[in-house]
């Protein structure tokens, strides 16, 4: 039975076929195959490789001023500082169209998310109580979580009723996803026979992409009474595009330079009896179709199409130009990507 890529990645539970192995091993893709798949993805999404690397040191200073104003302690501040430039860089690439104060808000949000991911093992018991305490409006023991709670509530300053609630929901899902990953590792979790849908269930939780997408539509620019039902039809596609762009452009770092486990590509390969390279191949063919589908849905909308294009191209710019992902080195022999910026 032939299964379309669209069906595969909408997860109807149909088993997928693995391509005949070439020079790649069954576990790791040969670097040249990965390189060509990533190149094809960049070409198929029509990514402009001449796009300048956006940066704003004033934004970085404003986000840092917020962090220090919270008085979370030296150890927590040091953890924030380690992720400050990455968080601000993410905002600068994807949300260049937003007013400065909203970009500060987004930068703060990404830093909280990064730290929930990076250092939560040190306060996992508190993290497990976070969502319920947030709903019940109870306090938190850890200062980072107290700050995150206050920040989530403050989003109403910039976002309307729908977007604010969607962003909070995404944040709570993100926390639950982080807890699930912790428990999977702690329990040496194995996918049960026949499991097909759990990888995407987990992927959308740990990606936090629903928050990232709704951050594009603050009420000052896109009042919900006028625009909500214009951008809602593309939200799911943008969430999937965000998650899968991350998976595609992180592949070299995670599977060639390292041997990571527990991420989406690894989980999907395991549950669908595929090679990781074949998952990458399907992702790189499927995701550009979603990108162009979004652009077609918004065709002629001069208010929504430009920021959505900015968001998508900014995501690709971030992953392709940041040292964290090592893609400039991957293409160094032909200088396919621009050299790293000093702030990347």
N, C-alpha and C positions, 0 to 999 in steps of 0.2 A: 504493500500500500504506500503510495507516494503522499507525503504530508507537506503542505505548503509551509514556508517559513513563518508566515503569519499565524497559522494554526499552532505551530510548535511553540512560538513565543507568546501566545495567549494561553498556553498551558491547558489544552484539553485532555492531557494525560495520555496522548498517543505516543508510542515509542518512536524514537527518531533513528535515522540510519547514520552510521559512521562511514566517512569516506575511506577509500582504500589508502592505507598508510603509504607515504612516500619516503622522503629522507627523514621525516620526523619520527621520533620514537612514539610509542603509544602513550607516554606520559607527558613528555615535553615537546613543544613545537620547535623545530629548527628555526634559528633566528631569522633566516631569510624568508621563510614562509610567513612568520609573524610580521615581519617588516612589510611585505607586500600586501598583506591583509589590512594592516593599519593604513598604508598608503592609499589603498583602494577606498577605504572608509573616508579618508580625508577628501579624496577626489569626488566621491559620490555625494558627499554632503556639500560640495562646492565651497569648502573652507578656504578662505583667503589667507594664504600663508604670509602675505605682506602686512597683515593687520598689526599695528604697533602694540607693544605691550603696555597696557594702561597701568599707571601707578599714581598714588596720591598720598604723599607723606603727611598732609594735613589730616586726611581721613585716619591714617594710622595713629596719629597723636590723639585724635578725638576718641577713638575706641579705647586706647590705653588709658586716657584720663577717666573714662567710665570705670574701667577695671580697678584702677587704684582707688577710686572713690568708694568702692564697695567694701574696702578693708577686709579682704578675705584671708589675710595672712600671707607671709612671705613665700611659703611653699606653694600655695595655690597661685599666687601672683607669678611666681617663676614658671609654673606650668602654662599659664596664659601667655606669658611673654614668649615662650618657645614656639607657640602657634600663632602669634600675633600677625606676623607678616603673611603667612599662608592664608589666614582668614580674611585679611584685608585684600590680598591679591585676588581671592575668589570673588569678592564683591566688586572689585574694580573691573574685572573682566566681564562679568555677567550682568551687572546692573548699572552700566554707565549712564543710562537714561534717567535714573532715579535722582531726586533731590538729595543734597548732601546729608541732611539729618536722617533721611530714611536709609541711606547707605551706611551711616554709622550704626543705626539700629540693626541692619542686616549683618554687619561685621561683628557686632556683639553676639548676635544669635549664633553665627557660625562658630565663634570661639567656644561658647557653651557646648555646642554639639561636639566639637573636636575633643573637648576635655571629658565629656561624658564617655566618649569612646576610648580615650587614652588612659585616663587615670582612675576610672570608676572602680577598678578592682580594689582600690584602697578604701572605698566606702560603699561596697556593693550592698550591704544590708540597708543602708540609708537610701540607696538608689531604688531598691526594690519597693520601698515605701513611698517613693516620690509621687507617682501618679495618683495614688489614693489620697495622699496628703494634699496634693494640689487640688483635687476635686472637692475635698472636704474643707479646703482653706485652712489646713493645719500647718504648723511650723515644720522646719527641717533642721536636722542636727548639723549637717555639713554646710558651711558658708557658700560653697559653690552652688548647691542645690537651692538654697534660699535666694541667691541671686537669680538663678534660672527661673524660679517661680515668679519673682517680681517682674522679670523681663517679659515672660510670656503674657502676663496680665497687661503689661504696658503696651503691647502691640496694638491694642485698640486705639491708641493715639493716632496711628497711621493707617490702620486697615479697618474696613467695614465689617459688619456682622458676619457675613459669610467667610471672607478671607481670614479674619482673625480666628474664627472657630476652626477653619480648615488647617491653619498653621499650628494652632495648639494641638489639635488632633494628631497632626504629623509629628509634633515633638513628643507627645506621649507614646505614639507608636515607636518612635526612635528609641526612647528609653526602654520600652518593652523588648524591642529587638536586641538591644545591648544586653539585657538581662538574659534573654534566650541564648544568645551566643555564649555568654558566661556559663550558663548551665549545661549547654551542649559540650563545652570543653571540659568542665568539671566532672561530668558524668560519662565522658568518653562516648558520647551519643553516636549511634549508628542509625542511618535511615532504615526504616522498616521495609521489607520487601513490598514492591508495588508502589512505593512513594513516588509521586510525580510532581505534585503541586507545592510541596513545602518549600523548595528553593525559592520560588517567586514570592510566596507568602512572606518568607523571611527577608528577601531582597528589598521589597518595598518598605518594610519597617526600618531596616538599618540604613537605607539610603537617605531618608529624610527629604526625598525629592518633592513631595507634595508641598512641604513648607517652601522650598526654594522656588517652585513654580508660582505659588500664590503671592510670594513676595514681589512679583513683577507688577502687581495690580493694586497699589495703594489707593485709598479713597480720594486723595487730593488730585490724582491724575485720572483715575478710572472709577468714578462713583458707581456703586454697585447697582443702583436703580437703572442706570443707563447701559452699563457695560457687562454686567455679570453674565447674562445669557449669550453674550458674544464670545467671551473667552472660555466659559465652562466647556464647550464642545471640544476644545483642544487640550484641556488640562491633563487627561489621562495619557494622551500621546506624549506630552511634554514630560510627564513623570517618568514614563518608560524610556524616552530619549535620554533623560538625565542619568538614570541608573545605568543604561546600557552603554552610553558614551564613557562613563566612568569605568565600566568593566572592560571595554575595548582598549582604552588608552592606558589602563593600569596593567594590562596583561603582561607586557614586557617586564615591568618591574616585579610582578608577582609570580610569574611562572618561568621566566628565563633567568632573571637575576636572583630569584629566590624560589622556594618551593612551598608556597603558601597553601594552607588548608582552610576550609570553612567559609570561603567566599562563594559568591554566586556561581562563577564558572566552575569551580571545583565541585560544588554541591550538585549543580545541574548535570555535569558530566557523570557523576556517580549514580544519580538516580535514573538517568536515561541511558546508562551503559554506553557512553560516548567518550571519545578522547577530548581533552580540554581544547585542543586545536580546532576540533570540529565545532565545538560550542562557539569559539571565537569566530570561525568562518560564518556560521549562521547569524551571529550578532552583527557582523560587519555588513552582511547583505540585507538584513532586516531593518536595522536602525535608520539608514538613509531613506528607506521607503516611508517610514513614519515622519521623518523630518519634512520631506517634500509634501506629504499628505497634510501636515499642519499648515505649510505655506499655501497650499491650494485652498484649504478651508478659510484662510484669512485673506485670500487674494482680493485686492481692491480696497481693503480696510487700512487706510493710511494712518489710523491711530493705533491699532493693535499689532499690525504686522511688523513694523520696525522694532518695537521693543522685544517681541518674540524672537525675531531674527537675531537681535543683539544677545538675548539670553542664550540661544543655541550656539551661536558662533563664539560667545564668551566662554561657555563650557569647554568647547573644543580648544580654544586658545589657552585656557588655564592648563589643561592636561598636556597639551603638546609643547608648551613653552616653559613649564616649571621643572626645576631640577629634580623634584621629588619623583618624577615619572621616567626620567632618563631617556626621553625620546629623541632629544637633540643628538645624544651619543649614538643612538640606534641608526640615525641617518647621517652620521658625521662624514662618512666617506663621500657622500654626494652633496652635502650641505643642503639637503631638501628642506630642513627647517631652519629658521633664523637662529643665530647664536643666543645663548641665555642672556637675559637682561641681568644687571647686577642685583636687582631686587627679586629675581625669580627663585 
